[in-house]
């Protein structure tokens, strides 16, 4: 494993920890490395129940990653209405949705060729 892969694994772990910290739902990781012309290696997708929870998830991810890995996102988009917030960590893009918006856009369906990992949560 290269340093970059280890960093990617650590980053995914910390992102998931941040999501779980505030009880984000339906956490899914899409591995896009085998797919041509993708903008990143992984999507981490989850949803909250309201714009308040979506913002809490986004904030928790950023705090957790910043504290443990001293890393911050290259770009964050969508915080204003908090229906779909995108956090771009370059190799990993996190999508935090409100449930109905996630169902509408169906990212998992659009990226059906990606290897999918579902994270079990205990809450």
N, C-alpha and C positions, 0 to 999 in steps of 0.2 A: 504493500500500500504506500502510495506517495504521501508526502506531507499535505498536499492539496486535498487528497481523498480523506485523510484523517480530519483535517479542518472542516471539510464538508460534513462528515459524519457528526463531528462535535456540534457544528452549527445546527444541523437538523435536530439533534438531541435537545439542544437548548431552546430552539423554536418550539418544539413539542412541549417541553417543560413550561414555557411561557404560556402556551395555550391552555394546558391543564391547570395551571395556577389559578385561572379565573373560569374554569369549567367550560371551555370551548367544546363544541360538539362535533361529531362525525369527522374526526381527523383522518385525512387521507394523504399519502405521499405518492406522487406520480414520478416515476423514474423515466426521464426523457432522453437518457444518454444514447439509447439505440435508435432514436428517431432523427432523421435528417433535418437540417435547417431549423433547429430549435434555438430559442434565445437564451436558454439556461439548461442546467442539468436536471433540476428537480422543481416540481411544484409541491408545496405543502398547502393543503386546502382544509379549511374548517369553517364552522359557522357558529354564530351567536344568535340569541333570541330577540335582540333589540339593538338599536344603534348605540345605546349606552354600553351593552355588553361587547359589541364589535369593537368600539373604541377601547374598552378595558383590555380586550385580548391583544389588540395592536400595541398598546402601551406596555402590557406585561411581556410580550415577546421582545420588544426593544430593550426593556430594562434587564430582562434575564440574559439576553445575548450580550448586551453591553457590559454587564457586571462580570459574567463568567469568561467571555472571550475578548473583551475590549473591542468589539466590532460594532459598527453601526450601519444601517441600511444606506445603500447608494441613493435610493429614492423611495418615497412613500406617496401614494396617491389615493384619493377617495375619502380621506378622513372627514371632509366637510359634511357629507350626508350619511356617511358610515353605513351604506348599504353593501358596498363591495370595496374593501380597502386592500390595496396591493402594496406589499412591502418587498422591495427589490434588494436582495443581498447578492446580486450579480449571478452567481451559480445557482442560487436557490431563490425562487420567487414564492412568497407566501400570499395566499388569497384568503382574506377573512370576509365571509359573507353573512348577511342575514339569510335565514333559511329559505324564504320564498325566492330571493334573488339567486341563490345558489341553484335551486331547482330550475329556475327559468333559464339560466345560462349553461347549465350542465357541462361544466369544464371536463369532468371525467368522461362524458360521452364524446366530446370533441376530440379528446386525446385518448381515444379508445385503444390505440396501439401501445400506450405506455404501460410499463409494469406498475401495478397498483399495490400499495401496502396500506391496510387499514389499521389504525392504532386503536386498540381497545382501551377505553377509559373506565375507571371504577367509581363513577359518581352518577 
